[in-house]
């Protein structure tokens, strides 16, 4: 699913690193599952959680209710999209609010091309058909990372709101998050985190400069530039 901040473009680089240390029958857990563009590429026992109920609603719609999703703009025109801000009764509001929005930003404006030739509702449906197969068997949970119940000794992949990045609220405590990661690693889990920077006790295992449409607000990066994306593991990673 189209989603702001998706790791779809780097999945092929970072997944082999994590999967190389994943044990047989070990749970794969994503407390910040977002658009599901990572978890859909992983097999076995999987949990995808997100604090945003519309995010989980969207993934459940894709996983379980393909036959109910609009297939083209005739079935779901821009006028219906514009009603979503005021209407909560539409069963697939989560899906429509992301899949039909510019850049995958929640209700960020109707997706359109400059010449009006592309049917983004149709494109979103075609993508949903592909993703639906990959989401079968994934346990989808609306929960904060702190309250999420995680099976023992899981492999946890975190893609939290990045520090100093626009597009997110200010209510996320990064200090609390890093401390939670340490606690989970001490409990026996293997914890990986995507971020630009991490505390000194987190080891960088992958780095690359990746195009990103969200601005990094330290003065180092701006629109159109490429921040350095990194993958960290806590300590030795329980390898």
C-alpha positions as CSV (number, residue, x, y, z in Angstrom):
1,X,0.0,0.0,0.0
2,X,1.2,3.5,-0.8
3,X,2.3,5.0,2.5
4,X,4.3,8.0,3.5
5,X,7.8,7.0,4.7
6,X,7.4,3.5,3.3
7,X,10.6,1.3,3.3
8,X,9.5,-0.5,0.1
9,X,12.5,0.9,-1.9
10,X,15.1,-0.4,0.6
11,X,13.4,-3.7,1.6
12,X,15.6,-5.6,-0.8
13,X,18.7,-4.3,1.0
14,X,17.8,-4.6,4.6
15,X,15.6,-7.7,4.7
16,X,18.4,-10.1,3.9
17,X,20.4,-8.7,6.8
18,X,17.6,-9.4,9.3
19,X,16.4,-12.6,7.8
20,X,19.9,-14.0,7.9
21,X,19.7,-14.1,11.7
22,X,16.1,-15.0,12.0
23,X,15.7,-18.4,13.6
24,X,13.3,-21.1,12.5
25,X,9.7,-20.5,13.6
26,X,10.8,-17.2,15.2
27,X,8.1,-14.5,15.2
28,X,8.6,-11.4,13.0
29,X,7.1,-8.4,14.7
30,X,6.7,-4.9,13.4
31,X,5.3,-2.4,16.0
32,X,5.2,0.3,13.3
33,X,3.9,-1.7,10.4
34,X,2.7,1.3,8.3
35,X,1.7,0.3,4.8
36,X,2.9,-3.3,5.3
37,X,5.5,-3.0,2.6
38,X,8.1,-4.8,4.7
39,X,6.0,-7.4,6.4
40,X,4.5,-8.5,3.1
41,X,7.9,-9.7,2.0
42,X,8.4,-11.9,5.1
43,X,7.1,-15.4,5.6
44,X,6.3,-17.4,8.7
45,X,4.7,-16.1,11.9
46,X,4.2,-12.4,11.7
47,X,2.6,-9.6,13.8
48,X,2.0,-6.2,12.3
49,X,0.9,-3.4,14.7
50,X,0.3,0.3,14.5
51,X,-1.0,2.9,16.9
52,X,-3.1,4.4,14.0
53,X,-6.4,2.6,13.8
54,X,-6.9,3.7,10.1
55,X,-3.5,2.1,9.2
56,X,-4.6,-1.3,10.6
57,X,-8.1,-0.9,9.1
58,X,-6.5,-0.3,5.7
59,X,-4.4,-3.4,5.9
60,X,-7.3,-5.5,7.1
61,X,-9.4,-4.2,4.1
62,X,-6.6,-5.3,1.8
63,X,-6.1,-8.7,3.5
64,X,-9.8,-9.7,4.0
65,X,-12.1,-7.6,1.8
66,X,-10.7,-7.2,-1.7
67,X,-14.1,-7.8,-3.3
68,X,-15.4,-4.8,-1.5
69,X,-12.7,-2.3,-2.5
70,X,-13.4,0.1,-5.4
71,X,-11.7,-1.0,-8.6
72,X,-11.6,2.3,-10.5
73,X,-12.4,6.0,-10.3
74,X,-16.0,5.4,-11.5
75,X,-16.6,3.4,-8.4
76,X,-14.8,5.9,-6.2
77,X,-14.5,9.4,-7.7
78,X,-12.8,12.4,-6.2
79,X,-16.1,13.7,-4.8
80,X,-16.3,10.6,-2.5
81,X,-12.7,11.1,-1.4
82,X,-13.5,14.6,-0.4
83,X,-16.2,13.4,1.9
84,X,-13.8,11.2,3.9
85,X,-12.7,14.0,6.2
86,X,-16.2,14.4,7.6
87,X,-17.5,10.8,7.3
88,X,-16.4,7.9,9.5
89,X,-19.0,5.5,8.4
90,X,-17.3,4.3,5.2
91,X,-16.0,0.8,6.1
92,X,-12.8,1.2,4.1
93,X,-12.0,4.8,5.0
94,X,-8.5,3.7,6.1
95,X,-7.7,2.2,2.8
96,X,-9.1,5.1,0.7
97,X,-7.5,7.7,3.0
98,X,-4.0,6.3,2.2
99,X,-4.3,4.6,-1.2
100,X,-5.9,7.5,-3.0
101,X,-3.9,10.2,-1.4
102,X,-0.9,12.0,-2.9
103,X,2.3,10.4,-1.6
104,X,0.4,8.0,0.6
105,X,-0.1,10.7,3.2
106,X,-3.3,10.3,5.2
107,X,-6.0,12.3,3.5
108,X,-3.2,14.4,1.9
109,X,-5.1,15.3,-1.2
110,X,-6.5,13.3,-4.2
111,X,-3.8,11.7,-6.3
112,X,-3.7,12.9,-9.8
113,X,-1.2,13.3,-12.7
114,X,-0.7,16.5,-14.6
115,X,-2.6,15.3,-17.6
116,X,-5.4,13.5,-15.8
117,X,-4.8,10.2,-17.6
118,X,-4.0,7.8,-14.7
119,X,-6.6,6.1,-12.7
120,X,-5.0,5.9,-9.3
121,X,-8.0,4.1,-7.8
122,X,-7.4,1.3,-10.4
123,X,-3.7,1.3,-9.7
124,X,-4.3,1.1,-5.9
125,X,-6.6,-1.8,-6.4
126,X,-4.1,-3.7,-8.6
127,X,-1.5,-3.2,-5.9
128,X,-4.0,-4.3,-3.2
129,X,-4.6,-7.6,-5.1
130,X,-0.9,-8.3,-5.0
131,X,-0.4,-7.3,-1.4
132,X,-3.5,-9.2,-0.2
133,X,-1.9,-12.6,-0.9
134,X,1.2,-11.6,1.0
135,X,-0.7,-10.4,4.0
136,X,-2.6,-13.6,4.6
137,X,-1.7,-15.0,8.0
138,X,-0.4,-11.8,9.3
139,X,-1.8,-10.9,12.7
140,X,-2.8,-7.2,12.5
141,X,-3.2,-5.3,15.7
142,X,-4.1,-1.7,16.6
143,X,-1.7,-1.0,19.4
144,X,1.1,1.3,20.5
145,X,4.6,-0.2,20.5
146,X,4.7,0.1,24.3
147,X,1.5,-1.9,24.9
148,X,2.0,-4.5,22.2
149,X,2.2,-8.1,23.5
150,X,5.2,-9.7,21.8
151,X,5.9,-13.5,21.8
152,X,9.2,-14.5,23.5
153,X,12.5,-14.1,21.6
154,X,10.9,-12.5,18.5
155,X,12.8,-10.6,15.8
156,X,11.4,-7.1,16.1
157,X,11.8,-4.6,13.2
158,X,11.0,-1.0,14.1
159,X,10.4,1.8,11.6
160,X,9.4,4.6,14.1
161,X,8.7,8.2,13.3
162,X,12.1,9.6,12.5
163,X,13.5,12.3,14.8
164,X,13.4,15.8,13.4
165,X,11.4,14.7,10.3
166,X,8.4,16.6,9.2
167,X,5.0,14.9,8.7
168,X,4.6,13.6,12.2
169,X,3.3,15.1,15.5
170,X,5.5,16.0,18.4
171,X,4.0,13.5,20.8
172,X,6.5,10.6,20.1
173,X,9.3,10.3,22.7
174,X,12.4,9.0,21.0
175,X,14.2,8.7,24.3
176,X,11.5,6.4,25.6
177,X,11.5,4.4,22.3
178,X,15.3,3.7,22.5
179,X,14.9,2.6,26.1
180,X,12.1,0.3,25.1
181,X,14.4,-1.2,22.5
182,X,17.0,-1.9,25.1
183,X,14.5,-3.5,27.4
184,X,13.2,-5.8,24.6
185,X,16.7,-6.8,23.7
186,X,17.4,-7.6,27.4
187,X,14.3,-9.8,27.4
188,X,15.8,-11.9,24.6
189,X,14.4,-10.3,21.5
190,X,16.5,-9.3,18.5
191,X,15.8,-5.6,17.8
192,X,16.4,-3.8,14.5
193,X,15.6,-0.1,13.9
194,X,15.5,2.0,10.7
195,X,16.5,5.6,11.5
196,X,19.0,8.3,10.4
197,X,20.8,8.3,13.8
198,X,20.8,6.1,16.9
199,X,22.4,6.1,20.4
200,X,26.0,4.9,20.6
201,X,25.0,1.4,22.0
202,X,23.1,0.7,18.7
203,X,25.3,-0.8,16.0
204,X,24.8,0.3,12.3
205,X,24.6,-2.7,10.0
206,X,23.6,-1.0,6.8
207,X,23.7,2.5,5.3
208,X,22.8,4.1,2.0
209,X,21.7,7.5,0.6
210,X,18.0,7.2,-0.4
211,X,15.6,9.6,-2.0
212,X,13.0,10.7,0.4
213,X,10.0,13.1,0.1
214,X,10.0,14.1,3.7
215,X,12.2,16.9,5.0
216,X,14.9,16.4,7.7
217,X,14.8,19.5,9.8
218,X,18.4,19.8,11.1
219,X,19.6,22.0,8.2
220,X,21.5,19.0,6.7
221,X,18.7,17.9,4.4
222,X,15.9,19.6,2.5
223,X,13.4,18.8,-0.2
224,X,14.9,17.0,-3.1
225,X,18.0,15.9,-1.3
226,X,18.9,12.4,-0.2
227,X,19.3,11.6,3.5
228,X,21.4,8.8,4.7
229,X,19.1,5.9,5.6
230,X,20.5,3.4,8.2
231,X,19.6,0.1,9.8
232,X,20.7,-0.4,13.4
233,X,20.7,-3.4,15.8
234,X,20.9,-3.1,19.5
235,X,24.2,-4.5,20.9
236,X,25.2,-7.8,19.3
237,X,21.6,-8.4,18.0
238,X,21.3,-11.7,19.9
239,X,22.9,-13.4,16.9
